[in-house]
Amino acid sequence: MIMFSIICPAQEFSPSKQDDANAEDFPVASDINVAETALKDGLTKLARERALAAFYSPDSSQLIRNRAFRVLMTICEKELTVSDFSDLIDSESFDDKPCPAGYASFHVLRLYWQGRVLALSKRFEEASEILDIVVDSPKTDPFLKTAAIRLLAYCMAVSGDELSAADVLGGVDEGQPEAVLDRARLLLNAGRAESAVGVLAPLMVETQKPEIIAVAHLLNAQALGEIDSITNAVKTLADLSTLEIPVSADHKALAMAAEAFLLAESGEISEKTIALIEGALEIAESLLVRFECEMAYARIMSKCGQAEHAAESTRRLIAMMPRSHAVAQTICDVGENLLLLNKNEEALSEFALFISSISGSPLEALAYRGRGRALVNLERYAEAVSSFFKAAELSVENDSFKIKCILNAASAQRTGKFDHEAVKTVTELLEKELPAHIRLKALLLRAESLAEFDKNSAINAFLEIAEEFPEKLEHEYSLFRAAQLMVHSTVDKLAPEQFVEAVGLYARAAETDNSELRASSLLGIGLLNFRNEDFQDALESFRAAVTITNGGEAVQRAMFMSGETLMALGRENEALETVQELLQGYENSPWFAEAVFWMGRRAFNNQNNAEAQKYFKQFAETWPDSKKADVALLFTSYSLFYEKRYQDTIDVAMKVVSDYPEGGCADLAQYIHAEALCELLQFDKAVLIYDTILQTSGNDDLKRRAMGRRGDCYFTLGSDNAERYEESITAYEMALSDPGTILLEAILQYEYKIGRSLDKAGRIDDAFSRFYEKVILRFEESLARDNSIAETPARFWYSRAVFGAAEITSRQGNSETTVSLLQRIINGNYPGADEASRRLEGMKATNIR
């Protein structure tokens, strides 16, 4: 890493010795001395008063006024906005009192501060023009000239021209070590590490100030690291650690950041590393020392997977120095680090930040390629292809990188199922003269893509690869793939000549030294013979595959197929022994695990709950580290629930949550846990579980279901405590207001249940309003727009609301409205029509009597 900094605080200009020697200036010099001391001590008001007194005193010399002007400018820069500060300088006055005139160097001093305010406004080109005048003016004193050169270098560096900035700093007197340090940093940032080592050498001697020695050691270590002289870099840092010297906050920050970064680069991402870099950021004072620390912070945070903190840091860096090459490199590094940690969304965000914020950088192609890789990992293949092609387009002077990007694009096309496009891309690439290993990779990619839509062409392509590269491992692999494609080219038996050719290709592929490919080839021969109903030959091939050590999954499948073949030969006992051997010797086999899981799922779907529990229990206990172990337990809990074994359901559901809290089934397990509690009439406990789901689940649909079920629990509990009806209303309102509650049936359900709770709570008018306005009328209005609404589940909640409203009007003695309501259900033949007719008949009978 390059620790780049150009320290640019308010410059400390020392007064000329002639000022103190001028006896006639002594009374006013006292004012300026007080002002400067007060400024250092943070007594801004006093500093301003005394500086103004010295500035406007008719007895002040030109140099005294210059010193007073600097104090006033420093105060104004801290207290005013950039705009107000600029206006003040242009006004040439303080407190509406014009500045004194008639002294020669005031003009260049004012120009310097104009340059500062332009730099603060990020108008770097204008600032540079003004500062050039200050530097070139014969009336500029040495201290002001040094300050102007450093500020000019800062503007050039921020504009992206670090090397020119370093050249500018070469004009600073060697007695200004801070400027020499700035130059070394710029050289490092411009990739001139060896030159930086030479520049730093004079600063690493005992005659320098302690803080200069410290920073020189740090920068020298970084420069040595850049030229791969790691041993010397470590020695330099070791020498520094033995020095007992006082250093400034900025220098301490640099040291801490450097140590943190070296620890991170060596793979030690510990609490100490994080504490060091956070401490460096906290104590850094100047803008560009903080900039250095931010770069280190961004890289370290990305290395340890704290993507959010890294992203915040890179955005701060963009705001600080949008055109800096160091910022561009940092963002690319952060993206690469996140890719390595499989944090693809976060990596994509970093590369997108680069592309949207930085243009014309030589790293732009790298950023587009990184973006493409992240998109591939996110399975956004079309976008990835475009990104890879853009990277190739930008790689005008780097043919090797360009070819790599084109291959990346073709691979993304292949993975994204754009196989025709992949073939076209690779075919065009193969027209170029490529290194042998690149050509082989391209040919394989082309053949694999052809296999998806033109098996015959793919077979020929693989055979051509085998012929062109007889000494490569890919030779046998290509023969194997050609045989595979022949077999898969038809669902029927192969023609005799095809069968012979495919077996021959598998046999040649089986001559490889690669154990997995050899086992797969023998398995292929066995499957061909099994398909051809030549079971004895198939058995011999399967058993040959089983004997191969480190043959991979093909060995396990061959063992299973041996059992299947023995069954086909009628040798049931041998088949059973073979399967038992598989069960006993390959418990962790992913292929066998999938088979067991499939058996459990099949039984569950067939509502054979006991058998489902058997298979899922076996899966969960045998492969507890599998990504599907929590799924197996979840299905077990559901099958127990359907058998009404509610306490057992709860026990298994709790195991899902306790053993697999980070899995994808924890919230579903909590839900079935709560449902089982409801069946056990433990509604208070169920509410607590539903609350947990609402607080922790990322499944919005499940959360909405939990909201509704929570309301149901409160409603049921209302029979013992009327206050619970109000809680049920709140729960239903929460579900109703959820953005995902958009289906009419869901809306009507919650509105009905709110009305039901209002009725139970004694709020009769509110309940009727809910039933009538929010459910009945809304359903009817929706029906008028779309007749199909009548066939949706919304009709059930409509009927319930009608009955609920009719019950209220019946209690109130409003028989006319009750009849009108019930007639709606009968006329529309909605659910409950028979019950509505019965009630109307009852009302008629009552009226007759």
N, C-alpha and C positions, 0 to 999 in steps of 0.2 A: 504494500500500500504506500502511496505517496502522501505524506503529511504536508499539505500545501497551505501556506499562510503568508499574507502580507499584512503585518500589523499596522493598522491605520487609525490610531486614536487621535484625539486632539493633540497636536504636536507641542512638545515642550521646547520653547525657544529660550535659550539663555541670553540675558542681556549682555551687551558689550561691557568690558571692564572700564571703558571710558565713561560709562554712565555713572558709576560709583565714584569715579575720580573727579567728576565735575562738581566742584564745591557749590556753584550757584544753583545746581539742581537738587541739592540735598533735601530741602523741605518737601518738594514734590516727590522726590525719590522715596521718601518715607511713605507717602500715599500709595505709590505703586508697589512697594515692598509689602505693605499691609494687604493690598488687594490680591497679590499673587499668593501670599501665605494663606489668606482667608479662603481663596479658591481651592487650594489643596486640602484645607481642613473642612470643606463643605459648607463654609459660611457664605452662601451665595449673596445674600442681601448686603452684607458688609463689603464683600469683594466688589460688588457692582458700584456701591456708593463711592468707594475709594478710587476705583478705576475711572469712574466718570470725573471725579475731582482732578485726577492726574491728567486725564485726556484733554479736559477743557481749560486747564490752568494756563494762563499766558506765559508762565515761567517755565513750562515744560519744554524739554528739548524734543527733537524729532524722535530719538530712540525711546525716550520715556513714553511718548504718545503711542509709539508702535507697541510697546509692551502693554500699555493700558488697553489699546484696541484689541490685542490678542485675548486679554482677560474677558473683555466685554463680548467678543465673538464666541468664546468658549461657553460663557454663560447662556447666551442667546441660542446657541446650537442645541444645548440641553433642554432649554425651557420652551422654545417656540416650535411650532410646526414647521415643516420644510418650506411651505409656502410663505408663512409669515417671516421666516428667517431670510428668505430670498428678497422679500419686499423691503425688509430692514436694510439689507446691504445696498440695494438699489437706491434707497432714499438718502444715503450718505448722511444720516442723522441719528441721534439718540434722543428719545423723548421730544421729538420735533425740533431739536436744536441741531443746526447744521454742524457737520464735522469741521474741525479746524483745517485750514488749507495752508499751502505754502511750504510743505516739506516734501522732499523728493521721493522717498521710498513708500509713502503712504499708498500711492497708486498700485504698486505691485503687491503690497500686503492685502489691499482690498480685493485685488484680482485673485489672490490665493484663496481667500474665503469664498469668493464667488465660485471658484472651482470646486471647493468642498461642498457647497450647497447644491451645485449641479450633480455632483457625484452621489449625494444623498438622494437626489431626485431620480437617480438611475439614468441621467442624461450624460452618459459617459463620453460620447464623442465631443459634445460641447465642452465638457469639463476638461478634456484633454487639450483642446485648442487653447483654452485660457491658460492652463498650466504650462503649456509650451512657452507662452509669452513670459510667464513668471520665471521659468528656468533660464531662458535666454537673456533676460534683462540684466544689464550690467549694474543696475541699481538694487538688485536682489542680494541681501546679505547671505553668507554661507549657511546659516541655520535655516532660513526661510527656503533657500534653494534645495537643501536636503529634504525638507518637508514636502516641497512641491514635487520633487522627483519621486518620492515614495508614493505620493498620492497619484501622480501620473501613472506610475507602474501599476498601481491598484486598478485604475480605470482601464488600462490596456489588458490586464489579466482578466478582469471581469468580462471584458468584451471578447475573450477567447484567444488573445494573442499573448500567451505566457512567455514565449521566447523573446519577443520584442520587448516585453516588460523587463525581462532579465537583462537584456542589453542596456536598457535605460538605466537600470540600477547600477550597471557597471561604471557609470559616470560619477557615482557618489564617492566621496573621500573615504579612504580605507580606515580612517579614524571613526567612522560611523558603523559599528559592527551590526546594529540592528538592520541597517539597509543591506549589508552583506548577507545576513541571514535570509532576508526577503529574497535576495537574488538566488541564493542556493535553493530555496523552496520553489521558486519559479523554474529553475533549471530541472529540478526533480519532476515537476509537473509537466514539463515539455519533453521528458524522456532523455534528458542529458545528465544522467546520474554520475557518470565519471567526471564531468565538468564540475558538478556540485561537490564531489569529494575534494577536488582541488581548491575550490573557493572556500570551503569550510576549514581546511587545514590551519590557516593562520589564526583562527578563532578558538582553537582547542589547546591553547597554551596558557600557562599560569598568569601571564601578564594581563589577560582579559578579565572582565568582570565575571563574577561567579555565574550569574544567570546566562551570560553569553556562552560561557564554557559549557553549561548544561545543555542549552538548546543546540549548540554546535555538535555535541556528542549525539544527541537524539537524531538530528538530521543526517549526520554522517552515517549512523547505523542504518537509517532508512536507505540512504544512497547505496551503501554497500550491499544491502539486501536486494536492491533493484538490479545490481550487476551480478547477483548470485554469489556474492562473497559472504555467505551466511556466517561462517566461523568468525570472520573479522567483525561482522555486525554484532554478533553476540558478545564478543570481547569488548567492543566499544561500549555497549550497554552495561556490561559488568564493571568496566572502569568507572562509568558514571555513577553506578550505585555505591561506589566506595567514597565518592566525593562528599564532603560535608559543606555544602554551600547553600546560602539562602537564595531562593528563587521567587519570582513573581507568581501571581495566581495563574496567569496565562501560561507560563512555562511549566508550572506544576500540572496544568491541564494537559499540555502536550505530552508530558512524561507519562501521565496516567493513561492517556489515550493510546500512546505507543505500546505501553506494556499490555493493555487490554487486547490490542489488536494482535500482538505477537502470541499471546496466550490462545486467542481464538484460532489463529492460523495453525498453531501446533495441535489443535483439536481439543483444547481445554476450555470448554464452555461451562464455566462454573459460576457460583454466586460471586466469587471474587472477581471474575472477568466482568460480569454485569455491573458490579459495584464500582469497579474502576472507571468504566466508560461513562456511567451515569454521574459519577463524581466529577469527572473531567468536564462534562457538559455543565454541571452546576457551578463550577468555579471559574470557567472560562469568562474572560471579561471582554476582550476585543472581538469584533465581528468575525474576523477571519480565523482566529484561533478557534472560535466556536464552530466555524465552518469546517475546520479540520476534524474537530471532535465529532461533528455531525456525520461526516463521511465514515469515520470509524464506527460510530454508533449504528448507522444504517447497516453496514456490513455485518457487524457482530450480531445485531438483533435478527437479521435474516438467517445467519448461520445457525442460531439456536431456535429458529422457528417462530420467533415472535414477530409475525408478519405485520400486525397492526402497528407496532412501534416502528418497524423499519419503514413502512409506508408513510407514516407521519414525518419521519426524518427526511426521506427523499423529497417530499413535497416542500419541506422547509428549505432544503438545499436548492431546489429549483427557484424558490422565491429569492434566495440570497444571491445566487450566481447562475442565472438561467443559461448563459452561453459558455460556461466553463467545461472544458474537456474532462476535468476531474469529476464534475457532477455527472456527466454522461457516463463515464466509466463506472462510477459508484452505482448508478441505477442499473446498469447492465449486470454488475456483480451481484447486486441484491436479487435481481430476477433469477440469475443462475443459481444462487444459493437456495432460493425458494423452490426452484425446479428440482434440485437434488433432494429436497425434503418432501417432494410430491405435493407441495402447496401450489397447485396449478392456478387456481383463481387469483391468488395473491401475486404469483409471478406474472400472470397475464396483466394484472393491473399495473405492475411496475413497467413492463415493456410498453404498455399503452401510454403511460405517463411520459416515457422517453419520446415516443413517436409524436405525441401531441405537443410536446414542449420544446423539443430540441430538433432543429433541422440543419442539414449540411454537415453533420458530424460524421467523421469516418467510421464511427461505431454504429451508425444507423442500420447498416445491413445486419450487424450482429443482433441489434434489438429486434428487427423483423424476424430473424431466424428464431430467437428466443420466444417471441410471441407465437410463432408457428408451433414450436415444440409444446408450449403450454396448451395451445388449442387442440393439438393432437391428443394430449393426455386427458383433455376435457371432452374428447370425442366430437369436437366441432371441426370436422375434417375439411369442409369446403373453405372455411375461413383460414384454416391452417395452410391449405394449398396456396391461396392468394398471398399469404404472408411470406411463404418460402420463395415464391416467384418474385415477390418484391425484393427480398433479400438478394436473390440472384441478380436481379436487374441493377441493384446498387453496387454489386461487386464487380465493378468495371476493371479494376487492376489486379484482382485476385482470382485467377482462374480456378485454383484449387478450392477456395471457399465457394465460388460460384457453382462448381460441379456438386459440391456437398449439398448446397441448398436445393439444386434441381433434383438430386436423389431424394432429399427430404420431402420435396413436393410430390414426387412419384410415390414414395412410400405412404404418404398421407392419402393420396388418391387410392392406393391399393387398400389401405386399412378402412377407408371410408366407403368402400365398395364402388368407387369410380374407376373400375378396372379398365374400361376402354381408354379413358383419359390417361391412366397410368402407363398403358402400353404405348400410347402416342408420345408421352413425355420421354420415356426411356429410349424409345426408338430414335427420336431426334438426338438424344444425348449420345447414343452409340455411334452416331455418324462422326463424332469427334474422335481424335486419337486420345485414348485414355490409358492410364496405368493399368497393368494386368489385374490388380486386386479390385480396382474400381470397375473395370469392365466386367469382371466376374459377378460382382455385386449387382450391377445393372442388369446383366443377363438373367440372373436368378429372379430379380424383381419383375422383369418382363414376363418370364415364364410363369411365375405364380399368379400374375394378373391375368394372363391368357387362360389359366386353368379355370377361372371363374365363368368364362363365357365361350371358350373355344378349346375344348379339351384336346382335340386332335393336334391343333397348333401348339398347345402347351406341351404335349408329349414330345413332339418333334423338337421344341425349344430345349427341353431338358436333355434329350438325347444329344443335341448339338453341344450343350455345355459339357456333358460327360466326355464327349470326343475331344473338345478343345482343351480340357483341363484334366488329363488322365492322372496326374500326380497329386491332385488336391482331394481333400475330404469331400468337397462338393461333387466330385466325380461319382462316388457311391450314392451320395444323397440324391443326385439328379436321376440316377438309375432307379432308385427307390420311388421317387415322385412320379416318374414316368409309368412305373408299374401300378402305383396307386391310381393314377388317372385312368389307366386302361380298365382297371377293375370298376371304377366308379362311373365309367362312361355309359353303362347300361345297368338297368335293374334286373335284367335277365342273366342267365348264364352266359359266360363268354363263349364266343365261337371257338372251336378247337384250336385254331391257329393263334387266336388272341390269348387263349388260356396258356398255351405253351410259351408264347413270347413273354407274358406277364410273369409267369413262374421263373423263366430264365432271367429276367431283369431283377426280380427279388433275390434270386440266388447269387447273382453277381454283386448286388448291393450288400449281401450278407457276408461278403469277403472282407468287409471293412474292419479296421481295428477299433472302431467306435462301438462300445458295448450297446448303447441304446439303439443306434441305427441297426446293428446286427440283430438285436432282439426284435425290433419292429419289422425287419425284413422277413425273419423266420415266421413271425406272427402273420405277416401278409400272405406268405405261402400257405400257412395253415388255414386262414380264412378263405382263401381261394378254393382249396380242396374241400373245405366244409361246405361252401356254397355249391360246389360241384358234386356234393354228396359222396365224395371219396373220403369217408371218415377215417379209415386206417391211415392214409397218408397225412390227413389233417392232424391226427393225433400225434404222429411222429414229429411233425413240424412244431406243434404247440409244446411238446415235451422238450424239444431241442431249445426252444426259446426260453423255457423255464430254467434251464440249466445255466444260463448266462448270468454271470455276476455283474451287478450294477447295470442291469438291462433296463431299469426304469419301469414305468407303468406298463410297458408292453409285456413284461414278465408276469405281472399280476393278471392282466387280461388273458394271457396265454394259459395261465393256470386255471382260470375260470372256464375258458373255452375247452380245456382238456376235460373238465367235468361234463360240460355240455356234450362233447363228442362221445365220451364214454356212455352217457345216457342214450345217445343216438345209436350206439353199438349194442345197447341192451345190457351193458355192464354196470348195473345200478350201484352195486356195493363199492366198486372202484370209483364211480362218480362221486358218491357220498364222501369217501375218504379224501378225494381230491379237494372237494369244497371245504371239508373240515380243515384240511391243511391250509387252505387259503384263509379261513377264519382265524386259525390259530397263529399263522405266521405273518399275516399282513393286516393287522388291526388298524394301522394308520394309513392304509391305502386310500387315496382320494377317490379312485375309481370304485372301489368296493363301498366306501362310505356313501357315495352318491346313490349307489344301488339300494342300500338299506334305507336311506332317506326317502327314495322314490317309493319303496314298498310301504313305508309308513304313510306317506301322503296319499297313496292310492287307497289304502284302507280307510283313511279319514274321509276321503271324498265319497267312498262307498258306505259311509256311516257305520263302518265296522270299528267302533271305538275301542274295543278291547284289543284288537289286533294292531290298531294304530298306536296305542299306548306301548305295546310290546316293541315295535320297530323304533319308534321315536325315543323310547327309553334306552334302547340299545345304542342308538346313534349318539344321544347326549352323553351317555356314560362312557362310550368307547372313544369318541372324538370330542372331548370337552373344549378343545382349543379351536375347533372348526368354526368358521364364520357362520355356520348354520346350526351350531349347537343350541343357541338361544331360541332359534326358530323351532327346533325339535321339541324343546321344553314348552314353548308356547302352544304348539299343537297338542301336546300332551295335556296341558291345562284345559284347553277347549274341549278335548274329547272327554275329560273327566266332568266338565260342566254339563255336557249333553247327557251324561249318565246320571246327572243330579247328585254327583259326589262333590258337594260344594266346599267342604273343608279341605278335601284333597286338592281341589282346584286352587284354593288359596295357597296351600303349601307349595305347589309347583310354581304358581305365578310369582310368589315371593322369592323363589330360588332364581327365577329369571332375572329379577331386579337386583338381587344381592350378588349373583355370580357374573352377570353380564350387564353392568350398569351403563356401559358405553355402547352396547349393541343397539340394534334397531328395533328390538322387541320389548324393551323395558316398559314403555308407555302403554303398549297393547296389553302386556301382562298386568299392569296396574288396573287397566280398565276391566279385564275379566275378573280380577280380584274384587273390584268394587261391585261388579254385577253379582258375584257369588255372595258377597255380604248382603246385598239387597234380598237375594233369595232366602238368606238366613234371617231376614228382618232386622239386620243390624245397620239401620240407615244412617245413624250418626257416624259410624266408622266409615261407611261408604262415602259420605260427604267429604271426609278428610282425604280419602284416596282420590276422589274426583278433583279436589282442590290441588293436590300434588300434580295431577296430570295437567291442569290449567297453568301451573307455574313452570313446569319443566319440559313439557312435550313440545316438539317442533312439528307435530302432525296436526295441522289446522283442522282437518275433518274430525279427527279423534277428539280434539279439544271442544269442538262444537257439540259433539255427542255427549261429552262429559258435562258441558254446561247444562244441556237439557236434562240429563239424568240426575244431575245435582238438584235441579229444580224439582224433579219428581220426588226425590228423597225428602226435601223440605216440605213438599205438599203432603206426603204421607205422614210425616211427623207432626203436621198441623193438627191432626186429630187429638193429640195430647197437649199441644201448646199452640194457641192461635197465632202467636208471633211468628211461628215458622211459615205461615202463609205469606207474610210480607217478605221473608227471605226467599221463598220460592219465586215470588214475583220478580225480585231483584235478579235471581239466577236466570229466569226466562228472558228478562229484558237484556241481560248481558249476551245471551245467545242470539237474541233477535238483532242486536246492534252489531254483531260480528260481521265484518265485510264479506265473509264467505257464505253468510246466510242469504242466498239469492233465489233459491228455488221456491216457487209459490207454496208448495206443500210444506216446506220447512217454516216459512213465514207464518202460514195459517196455523200450523201446529203450535208454535210458541204463542201466537196471539190468543188462540183458544185456551191454552194452559194458563196464561195470565188471567184471562177472564174467569176461568174456573177457580183460581186462587183468590181473585177479588171477591167472587161470590161467597167462598168459604170464609173469607175475612170479614164478611158483613158489608162490604162496599158494593151494594146491589146495583146502584146506578152505573158505577164505573164498570162493573162486570157486564151489564147488558150492553153498554157502549162498545166494549171490546168484542163481544160476540157479534153484535149487529153490524157495527161500522168496520171493524178491522178484519172480520172473517167473512161474514155473510155477504155484505155488499162488495167487498173486494173480490171475492170469488165470482160473484155474478158479473161484475164489471170485466173481469178477466175472461169469463166465459163468452161474453158478448163480442170480444175481440178474437177469441180463438175457441171454437167448439171442442177442440181436442182436450181442453182442460177438464172436461167432464169425465174423461177416461183416466185421469191421473190420480195418484194417491191424495191429491188436494181435496177430492170430493169427500173423503172420510172425515177430514177436519171441518169441512163445511157442514156435514150432517151433524157432527157433534156440537158445533156452535149453534146450529138451529135448535137442537134439543135443549142446549143450555139456556138459550134466550127464551125458548118456549116455557121452560120450567120456571123462569123468573116471572114472566108475564102471567103464567098460571097461578103462581103464588100471590100475585098482586090482584088477581081477579079479572084480568084483562083478557077475557076469552076470545074476543074478536082478533086481537093480535096473535094470540096463541094459535088459533086456527089458521091464520094467514101464514104463520111461520111453518107449522107442520105441513101445510098443503104444499109448500115449496119442495119438501123432500118427496112427497108422493108424486107430484107433477113431474119432477125430474128423474124419478125412479132411482134416487140416490140411496146409499147404504142406510138401512134403518127405515125404509119405506113402509114395510109391514108394521113395524112398531108405531110409526106415525099414524097409520090408518087405525090401528087398534086404539090409540089414544083419542083420536077424533071420534071414533065410535063410542068410546067411553064418555066423552064430553057430551055427545048427543043424547045418550041414554040418561045422563044426569040432568040435562036440560028438560027432557020429556017429563021426568019425574017431578 
